């Protein structure tokens, strides 16, 4: 099919706003749907997110079957707040403890597959201040309406805060500077994704359980390349959620993010034979910072460990196969 097939499967969330119809499709197909929030110190926003989704998409409309929080040992009251508002809460390190624990969003997502019960999984970041039901039903709709669609990404306007106030655009900097150029060169089909690194997406368990998960920043990019290889661009769709307001990363944090993403990208093009000669990446991100304690203009080197650990497809884990009767 054409590289532009993804643009033909790009919709606005309003297409799926008839939640009663979505519930009917869910029940007709005999599906369970799970929502999971990966968290780390999100006490300020997680309560509202859970409340909105539980009230609107469990009590008013029975679209969701469970809401779960997978927490990376937060130091604040994230877990207490989440429990108070009705979510099931797990500390990531307590899930599949025989396989160790890493800190990172990808780790939380990988482990969530073991505790969630749904046939359809929705993952939503926990730092959204303008949360609304569309962030979930918009991602579920394409999976219920089209059995050939297996993975749905979100996109939206991302205002960016600065000393001068809030600009209406400017988010997604790593995508435009790093990811889209790489996709344009190696995987032009994926360059049609408007926000490939967006934190809100959904998928069918039957697909997600076959994917490797980078434990850190590269998890979304790794998924996209793996899905392209496993099922093709036809398995993907994307939905416009209008506006997402959240914390903006510093330039230094974006540098670490870009490094982790590049590490995952390098692993994938090696795996799939897209590059013949690649130099091994180091295991640390190196940045320079002004040294205020030194005289004159001086910088110091800041080295940050960026894990390149890949969790295997969870269907390879014996405990998972036993729990979900995978044979």
N, C-alpha and C positions, 0 to 999 in steps of 0.2 A: 504493500500500500504506500501511498504518498507520504513523504516526510511531514506533510502538513495535516495528517490525519488527526493529530492532537488538537489542532485549532478547531477542527470540526466537532470535537468533544470538549469544548470550553463553554461553560454556562454561567449564568448569574444565579445566585442562591435562590432568587425568587421563583425560579422554575420548579423548586422543590418545596415551596412554602405551604402546600396543602399537606399538613402533617397527618391528618386523618387518612389520606390516601396512602401515605408512606406506611402507616401502621397496618393498613389493610394488606399492602404488598408483603410486609414482613410476616404477618400471620399466615397469609396464603402460602408463602414459601417455607414456613416453619423455621424461621431463623431467630437466633438470639443475637442481640447487639450489645456490645460492651464499650464503655467510655473510660479511658484512663488518662490521668494527669501525672506526668513525671514532675517531681518537685525537688527543690532545694531552697529552703528559706523563703517561702512564698506566703507567709501568714497574712500579708496585707491584701492579697487578691484571691487566694484559693477558696475562702469561704463563700464569697459572692458567686464565683464560677460554679461551685457545687450546688448552691442554692438555686441558681437560675436553671441549671440543667435538670436538677431533681424535680423542681416545681413544675416546669413546663414540659419536660420530655420523659418523665416517669409518672408523675401524678396526674397532670392534666391530659397528656397524651402518652400512652404506654409504648413509646418508641424504644427507649433504653431499658435494658434488663438489669444493668448494674453500673455503678460509678465507683471507680477504684483510684486511689492515690498510691503511687510508687515513689517513695521518698528516699533521698540520698543522705540520710542521717542529718537532717536539718538541725541547726542550732537554735532556731526560734520555735514558735508554737505552731508550725505548719501542721504537724500530725494531729495535735489536739483540736485545732480549728477544723480540719478536714473531718475528723470523727464527729465533732459536734454538729456539723452540717449534713451528716448522713452518708458519708463515703466510707467504703471499706479501705483501710489504710495498711500498707505494708512497708516495712523498712527494706530497701532493696537488698541489703546484705543478708537478710534472713531468708531470702528466696533462693532455692537451690544452693545452699551453703557449701556443698561439696565441690562446687565449681569456682569458689573464691568470689571476690567482690572488687569492683572498680567504681570509681566515682565518674559519672558521666551520664548524659541523657540517653545515649545508645544502650548503656547497660540497663537502665530502668525500663526502656522499651522492650529489650530482649527478655528480661525477667518477667515483664507483665504478661507475656504470652503464656507463661506457666500458670499464673493465678487467675487470669480472666477466663470466662466461660463462653464468650460469644463466638458466633460464626463470622461476624463482622466486628472489627476492632476499629475504634476511633481514638486517636491520640490528639490531645489539645494541650498546648503550653499553659502553664499556671500563672503567668504574669500579665494576663490581658485585663486591662482596666475597663474596656468597653464591651465586656462579654455579653453575648446574646444567643438565643437558641440557634440562630442561623449558622453559628460556628460548628454546630454538630449536624443539624438536619441537612444542611447544604452539602456535607461530605457523605452522608448516608444515601441521599437520594439517587445518585448515579448508580450505586451498587444494587439498589433495590429495583430500579427501572430496567437495568441492562445486565443480564447475567454474564456477558462477555467482559464487562468492566470489572477489574480486580483491585485497582488502586487509584485513589482520588487525592489530588493535591489541592491545597487552597492557594489563593492569591488575593491581594488587597492593597489598598493604599497604606503606606507606612510613614506617618509623620515622624519627623526627627527633631528632637529637642536640642537647642544650642543656647549659648549665652544671649543670643538675640531673640530668643523665643522659640516657637514651634513652627517649623516649615512643613507645608503640606506633603512634600515628597522628600526623598533623600535616603530612606531606608533601603535595605537590600544592597548595601555597598559591596559586600564580598561576592554576591552573585554577579554583579555587572563588571567588576574588576577582575575576578578570577574564574568563576564557574562558567559563565556564559562563553567567554573566549575558549575555554577548554572544551566545552561541549561543541562549540562551533567547529572546532578542529577535528575532534575525535568522534563525537556522537551528535551530528547535526539534528537528528530527530528530537533529542532532549533539549536542544536550544530553543525549542518552541514552548517549553515550560516557562510561564511568566515569572514564577518565584519557586525555583527548584529547591530552595533551602527553607521554605516555609515550615513552621512548626506544627501546623494543623493538617492532618491527613488521615485517611482511612484505608482499610484494606480487608480482603477476605483472609481468614485464618489459613485457608488452604494454600494461599500464596505466601503469606508472611512467614509461615513456619519453614519455608524453604530458603529464606534469605539469611545471609550472614549479616551480623550487626557490628559495625564499628562501635566501640564503647563510648567514644567521644564525639567530637564535632562532625565527623564525616558520615554519620549514620544515614542522613537523608540522601546524600549523593551516592553512597554505596548502594542503597536500595534501588535508586533509579537505574543505575547501570545494570545491576543484577536482573531487575524486572525486564529491562529491554532485551537482555540475553535470553531469559527464561520464556517470556510470553510475548515479547514485541511491544511496540508502541501502542498497538491496538488495545492493550489491557489497561491503559492509563486514561484518566480524564482530569480536568481541572475546573475549579469553581471559584467564582469571584465572590468574596465575602465583604466587599466594599471598603471597610476601614478597620484597621487593627491598631490600637494604641497600647504601647507597652514600653518597658525600659529599653533605652538605646545603649548599645555597647560603646565603650571607648575605642579609640583607634588602636590602642595597645591590645585590647581584648580581641578586636577584629583580626589583628595580626596573628594571634595564637589560633584563632578559629580558622583562618585561611591556611595556616600551616597544617593543622589537623586534617582539613579537607583535602589538601594537596597530597598528604600521605595516603589517605584512602583512595584517592583518584589514581595515584601511582600503582597501588596494589591491584586495583581493578584492571588497568590497561596491561599490566603484566599477566594477570590471570587469564585475560581474554585475548592475549596476543596482539594488542593494538600498538605496542611499541617494542621494538627489537632490542634496543640498548637503553637502559636506564640506570642511573647511578643510585645506589642505596641512599635513602634519606637518613639523616641522623635521628636521634631519639629526643632531641631537645630543640625548642624554639629559642632563637637568640634575638634579643632586642637590646637597644641602647637607651639609657636613661641618664638625664642630667644628674650629676653628683653634686648635691647642694653642699656637702661637707668639704668639698675640695676647693682650692683657690682657682680663680679664673674659669675658663670654659673647659669643663672636664665631664666625661661621660663614664658610666660604668656599664659593664655587661650584665644583663639579666637573662639567665637561662631558666627555661620552664620546661619541665617534662610534659610532653604531649603524648599520651599513650597511643600506640598504634595497634593495640590489641583488637582482634576480631573474634567475636563470639560466633561459633558455627551455627548453621541452621538449627533451630531448636528441635526440629523433628529428629535430629541425630542424637538427642539426649535421651537415655533410657527412661529416666523418670517421666519425661514428657510423653514419650510413646506409651508408657504404661497408663498414665493418667487419662490420656485422650484416646486410648485403645487404637493406636496406629499400627499394631501388629509387630 
